């Protein structure tokens, strides 16, 4: 299992709707509106890195209003 935090930029004024829609994406366990350079942060999990890539590319980046994402995989050190 691979976990990650996804930082999401949204179109101006769309952050609340983007957050709501991201929460509905399979594999997203939480999403919150935040302040700073990103508008939403989502916590996600997938079976492996390939599945994580698909979740981001088709699930989160497919949400209307998402303009950019930055994925931060969780590491166990």
Buried (B, 14 or more C-beta within 10 A) or exposed (E): EBBBBBBBBBEEEBBEBBBEBBBEBEBBEEBEBBEEEBBBBBBBBBEEEEBBEEBBEEBBBEBEBBEEBEBEEEEEE
